[in-house]
Amino acid sequence: MPLDDLNVKVAALNAAAEGLEASEILRLARAEIPQLAMVSSFGAESVVLLHLMAQIDRDWPVLFIDTELLFPETLAYQETLASTLGLANIRRHAPDAAIIAAADPRGDLNQIDPDACCDLRKTRVLETALEPFSGWVTGRKRHQTRERADLPVFEIEDGTGRIKVNPLAAWGPGEAGRYILRHNLPRHPLVAQGYASIGCAPCTSKVAEGEDPRAGRWRGLDKQECGIHLVNGRFVRIGTEEAAS
C-alpha cells in the first residue's frame, strides 16, 4: 500500500479506536489488517493480551522469540498459557545456531555489548518472523518508558509498511495486574519472587519495593528497550533515538 494511503488508513483506525476498550481495539485490528500477528514475550503481563486475544480467536498467530537466554520459568509459563488459554498457533522463533556460534561463541555477548546481543538474539529473529505479516500487535503501554509516552494505538512501522497495534497503550500502572486478578489468570512464576518486568535471564534482576517496574531490566545501563521497534527503517536500540515509536 502506498505510504499516503497507509497514513490515511492509520489515521482512520486511530480515530475509530478513540474511546474503545482493548478488546474492541483488537477486534477492529483483526477486521482491518490482513495477516495480523501478535508478538508475545510471555513475560510478567503478557497473559493480559493473550487472554483478550483468545476470546476473539485462539488460532491467532502468536510469535514467541526464544533468545535461548530466557529464564526456564518463562519457557514453562509459555506452555502453561498455551494450555490454559487454548492457544493453538504459537510460533516459536530462535536465532540460527550457526550465527550464534560465530557471533557469540562464549555466550557472553550480553555482558560485553547488550545492544549487540539484543540485536543478534531478538531483533533479527523477529524481523524474519514478521516477514509474512502486514501488521503486529504489541503489549506496550505509554506509562512504561519515556520513549512510549506518546504511543498511538495504531502506528506505521518505519521502513516496512507494517502497522503496529498497541491496544493497551492507554492502560496505566497496575491496570494489567488488576485485570489478571479479576480474571484469575496464571501469573509468571517469577513475579512472586520480585521480578516485575521479565526478559532474558542475564539482563533481568529483581525490583525492590517502590522501584520502577522496569528498573530490573539492564540494571545500571542507560537502556530501556531491547530494540525490537524500528526507527528510520532499522531495528535499533530505542533509547538512542528520540524519534522512536
C-alpha positions in Angstrom: 0.0 0.0 0.0 1.4 3.5 -0.9 2.6 5.4 2.1 0.0 8.2 1.7 -2.8 5.6 1.7 -1.3 3.9 4.7 -1.2 7.2 6.6 -4.9 7.8 5.8 -5.7 4.2 6.9 -3.8 4.5 10.2 -5.3 7.9 10.9 -8.8 6.5 10.4 -8.0 3.5 12.6 -6.8 5.8 15.4 -10.0 7.8 15.1 -12.1 4.7 15.2 -10.2 3.4 18.2 -10.9 6.6 20.3 -12.6 5.5 23.5 -12.6 1.8 22.7 -11.7 -0.9 25.2 -8.6 -3.0 24.4 -10.8 -6.0 23.3 -12.6 -3.7 20.9 -9.4 -2.4 19.5 -8.2 -5.9 18.9 -11.4 -6.8 17.0 -11.0 -3.6 14.9 -7.4 -4.5 14.1 -8.3 -8.1 13.3 -11.0 -6.9 10.9 -9.0 -4.2 9.2 -5.4 -5.5 9.0 -4.8 -8.7 7.0 -2.1 -11.1 8.1 -2.0 -9.7 11.6 0.3 -11.4 14.1 0.7 -11.0 17.9 4.1 -10.8 19.4 4.5 -12.0 23.0 7.4 -12.4 25.3 5.3 -14.4 27.8 6.6 -12.0 30.4 5.1 -10.6 33.6 2.0 -9.0 32.0 1.8 -10.9 28.7 -1.2 -13.0 29.8 -3.5 -10.0 29.6 -3.2 -9.5 25.8 -3.1 -13.3 25.2 -6.3 -13.7 27.2 -8.0 -10.9 25.3 -6.9 -12.4 22.0 -8.0 -15.9 23.0 -11.6 -14.6 23.4 -11.5 -13.5 19.8 -9.6 -16.2 18.0 -7.5 -18.9 19.7 -5.8 -19.6 16.3 -4.4 -16.1 16.0 -0.7 -16.4 15.2 1.4 -15.6 18.3 5.2 -15.1 17.6 7.4 -16.0 20.5 11.0 -15.1 20.2 13.1 -17.6 22.2 16.5 -15.8 22.6 17.9 -19.0 24.2 18.8 -16.9 27.2 15.3 -16.8 28.7 14.5 -18.0 32.2 13.4 -21.6 32.4 10.3 -20.3 34.2 9.4 -18.3 31.1 9.5 -21.3 28.8 7.4 -23.2 31.3 5.0 -20.3 31.5 4.6 -20.2 27.8 3.4 -23.9 27.9 1.1 -23.1 30.8 -0.6 -20.2 29.0 -0.9 -22.2 25.7 -2.7 -24.9 27.6 -4.8 -22.7 29.9 -5.9 -20.3 27.2 -6.2 -22.9 24.4 -3.7 -21.0 22.2 -3.4 -23.1 19.1 -0.9 -21.2 16.9 2.1 -20.2 18.9 5.1 -19.9 16.6 8.5 -20.2 18.4 11.4 -18.5 16.7 15.0 -18.8 17.8 18.3 -17.5 16.5 20.2 -19.6 14.0 22.7 -21.8 15.8 25.5 -21.1 13.3 25.1 -17.4 13.6 25.2 -17.6 17.4 28.3 -19.8 17.3 30.0 -17.2 15.1 28.9 -14.0 16.8 28.6 -15.2 20.5 30.8 -18.3 20.8 31.2 -17.9 24.6 27.7 -16.8 25.3 28.9 -13.7 27.0 27.9 -11.0 24.4 25.2 -9.8 26.8 27.9 -8.7 29.2 30.2 -7.2 26.6 27.6 -5.4 24.4 24.0 -5.8 25.5 22.7 -3.9 22.5 24.5 -6.2 20.1 23.2 -9.2 22.0 19.6 -8.0 21.7 20.1 -7.4 18.0 21.6 -10.8 17.5 19.1 -12.9 19.5 15.9 -10.9 19.3 15.6 -8.1 16.7 17.0 -10.0 13.7 14.9 -13.1 14.6 11.7 -11.0 15.0 12.4 -9.2 11.7 12.5 -12.5 9.9 9.5 -13.9 11.8 7.4 -10.8 10.8 8.1 -11.0 7.1 4.8 -12.8 6.1 2.7 -10.3 8.1 1.3 -6.9 7.3 0.8 -5.9 11.0 1.5 -7.0 14.5 0.1 -6.5 18.0 2.3 -5.4 20.9 1.6 -5.1 24.7 3.4 -1.7 25.0 2.0 0.9 27.3 2.6 4.7 27.4 3.5 4.7 31.1 6.3 2.2 30.8 9.2 4.3 29.4 9.9 7.8 28.3 10.0 6.6 24.7 6.5 5.3 24.9 4.8 8.4 26.4 3.1 9.4 23.1 2.5 5.9 21.9 -0.5 5.8 19.5 -2.9 2.8 19.3 -2.1 2.3 15.6 1.2 3.3 14.1 3.2 2.7 10.9 6.4 0.8 11.4 9.2 2.8 9.8 10.6 1.2 6.7 8.4 -1.9 6.4 4.8 -0.6 5.7 3.5 -2.8 8.5 1.0 -1.5 11.0 1.7 -1.9 14.7 -1.2 -2.1 17.1 -0.9 -1.2 20.8 -4.3 -2.0 22.3 -3.0 -1.5 25.9 -1.4 1.9 25.1 -3.6 3.8 27.5 -3.5 1.4 30.4 -2.0 2.8 33.5 0.3 1.3 36.2 -1.4 -1.5 38.0 -4.2 -2.0 35.4 -2.8 -5.1 34.0 -2.3 -6.6 37.5 -5.9 -5.9 38.3 -7.1 -7.5 35.1 -5.1 -10.6 35.9 -6.6 -10.8 39.4 -10.2 -10.1 38.1 -10.0 -13.0 35.6 -7.9 -15.3 37.8 -5.2 -15.7 35.2 -1.9 -17.6 35.8 0.9 -15.3 36.7 4.5 -15.7 35.6 6.1 -17.6 38.4 9.0 -15.1 38.8 6.6 -12.2 39.6 6.1 -13.6 43.1 9.9 -13.6 43.5 10.2 -9.9 42.9 10.7 -9.7 39.1 8.3 -7.1 37.8 9.4 -7.0 34.1 11.0 -10.1 32.7 13.3 -10.5 29.8 16.4 -12.6 29.3 17.9 -14.1 32.5 21.4 -12.4 32.3 19.9 -9.0 31.9 16.9 -9.1 34.3 17.0 -8.6 38.1 14.6 -8.3 40.9 12.9 -5.0 41.6 12.8 -3.5 45.1 9.5 -2.2 46.6 8.9 1.3 45.2 11.2 0.9 42.2 10.1 1.4 38.7 8.9 -2.0 37.4 11.4 -1.8 34.5 14.3 -1.0 36.8 15.4 -4.6 36.8 15.9 -4.6 33.0 19.5 -3.9 32.0 20.2 -2.5 35.5 22.9 0.1 35.6 22.7 0.8 31.9 21.1 3.7 30.0 18.9 1.1 28.2 15.2 0.7 28.5 14.3 -1.2 25.3 15.5 -4.4 23.6 15.4 -2.7 20.3 12.6 -4.6 18.6 10.9 -1.5 17.3 12.0 0.1 14.0 13.4 3.6 13.8 14.1 5.0 10.3 13.9 1.6 8.8 16.3 0.0 11.1 15.9 -2.2 14.2 17.8 -0.3 16.8 18.1 0.4 20.5 15.1 2.7 21.1 16.8 4.7 23.8 19.3 6.2 21.3 16.7 7.8 19.1 14.3 10.4 20.3 12.2 9.7 17.2 11.4 6.2 18.4 7.9 4.9 18.1 
